[in-house]
Amino acid sequence: MKALFDTNVLVAAFSSEGLCSKLLSRANSSDFQLYLSPFILGELSRNLKKKVDLSNREIQEVILLLKEISITVDPLKFGIKVTGACRDKDDDNIIASALAANVDYLVTGDNDLLVLGKYKGIKVITPRDFELLFSKT
């Protein structure tokens, strides 16, 4: 199974010990293959600085950890650009990243993405619904 985590899932994983950090542990244990993109990593860096108040060194450690447990894909290298799919234009970058990675699931807490439900075969689901997939196996 292949999944891409939206930035908000990653911020939650690193700001509190909860469901999102559990999902990140699942990725680390190879329960599924996690995909990210340069856009997501950049947005994560900015949000960890602004919302979680991590130091630059701590942010670098987070990014290194994520790069070790995930595959980074750049939609621009695949010629994939999405426009107008989401109400928030930044979310089009998330969709493009999911398409470039050819994931099964886009995991997000963002209602602007969740409203899509599915996009070109990619299921857009909450972290809770993604966790439930593991109780079915």
C-alpha positions in Angstrom: 0.0 0.0 0.0 1.2 3.5 -0.9 0.3 6.7 0.8 1.1 10.4 0.7 0.7 12.4 3.9 -0.4 16.0 3.6 1.6 18.6 5.6 -1.0 18.9 8.3 -0.7 15.1 9.1 3.1 15.5 9.4 2.8 18.6 11.6 0.5 16.7 13.9 2.9 13.7 14.0 5.7 15.9 15.2 3.8 18.2 17.5 2.0 15.6 19.7 1.9 11.9 20.5 -1.3 10.8 18.8 -2.8 9.1 15.8 -0.6 10.9 13.3 2.6 10.0 15.1 1.3 6.4 15.2 0.8 6.4 11.5 4.4 7.8 11.0 5.6 4.9 13.2 3.7 2.5 10.8 5.6 4.0 7.9 8.8 3.5 9.7 7.9 -0.1 10.3 7.1 -0.5 6.6 3.4 -1.2 7.2 3.0 0.9 4.0 5.2 3.0 1.7 5.1 6.7 2.6 5.6 9.2 -0.2 6.4 12.9 0.2 7.4 15.8 -2.2 9.7 18.8 -2.0 6.6 21.0 -1.8 5.4 19.1 1.3 8.8 19.1 3.0 9.1 22.8 2.4 5.7 23.5 3.7 6.4 21.3 6.7 9.7 23.1 7.5 7.8 26.5 7.5 5.0 25.1 9.7 7.3 23.5 12.2 9.0 26.8 12.6 5.9 28.9 12.8 3.4 26.6 14.6 5.5 24.3 16.7 8.5 26.6 17.2 11.2 24.1 16.4 14.7 25.3 15.9 16.3 25.0 12.5 18.4 22.1 13.7 15.3 20.2 15.0 13.6 20.9 11.6 16.6 19.5 9.8 16.5 16.4 11.9 12.8 15.9 11.2 13.4 16.3 7.4 16.3 13.8 7.5 14.1 11.3 9.4 11.3 11.7 6.9 13.7 11.2 4.0 14.9 8.0 5.6 11.4 6.5 5.9 9.8 7.8 2.7 10.3 8.2 -1.0 10.4 11.8 -2.2 8.8 12.5 -5.6 8.8 15.7 -7.5 5.8 16.1 -9.7 7.6 18.7 -11.9 10.1 16.0 -12.9 7.2 13.9 -14.1 5.7 16.9 -15.9 2.7 16.7 -13.6 0.9 20.0 -12.7 -2.6 20.3 -11.3 -4.6 23.5 -11.4 -8.1 24.2 -10.2 -8.7 20.8 -8.6 -8.9 22.3 -5.1 -10.4 25.4 -3.5 -7.0 26.2 -2.0 -4.4 26.4 -4.9 -1.6 25.2 -2.6 -3.5 21.9 -2.3 -3.2 21.4 -6.0 0.5 20.8 -5.3 -0.5 18.0 -2.8 -2.7 16.4 -5.5 0.1 16.7 -8.1 2.5 15.0 -5.6 0.0 12.2 -5.0 -0.4 11.7 -8.7 3.4 11.7 -9.3 3.8 9.0 -6.6 0.9 7.0 -7.9 -0.3 6.4 -4.3 -3.4 4.6 -3.2 -4.2 7.1 -0.5 -3.8 10.8 0.2 -4.0 11.1 4.0 -5.1 14.6 5.2 -7.1 16.5 7.7 -7.7 19.3 5.2 -11.4 19.7 4.4 -10.4 21.4 1.1 -8.9 18.0 0.0 -11.2 15.7 1.9 -14.2 17.1 0.0 -12.7 15.5 -3.1 -13.2 12.0 -1.7 -11.3 10.6 -4.7 -9.1 12.1 -7.3 -8.1 10.1 -10.4 -8.2 6.9 -8.5 -6.5 8.2 -5.4 -8.7 7.9 -2.2 -8.5 11.1 -0.1 -9.0 10.1 3.5 -8.5 11.2 7.1 -5.8 9.8 9.3 -8.5 8.0 11.4 -9.8 6.3 8.3 -6.3 5.4 7.1 -5.6 3.8 10.6 -8.8 1.8 10.2 -7.4 0.1 7.1 -4.8 -1.6 9.4 -7.5 -3.1 11.6 -9.1 -4.8 8.6 -6.0 -6.8 7.7 
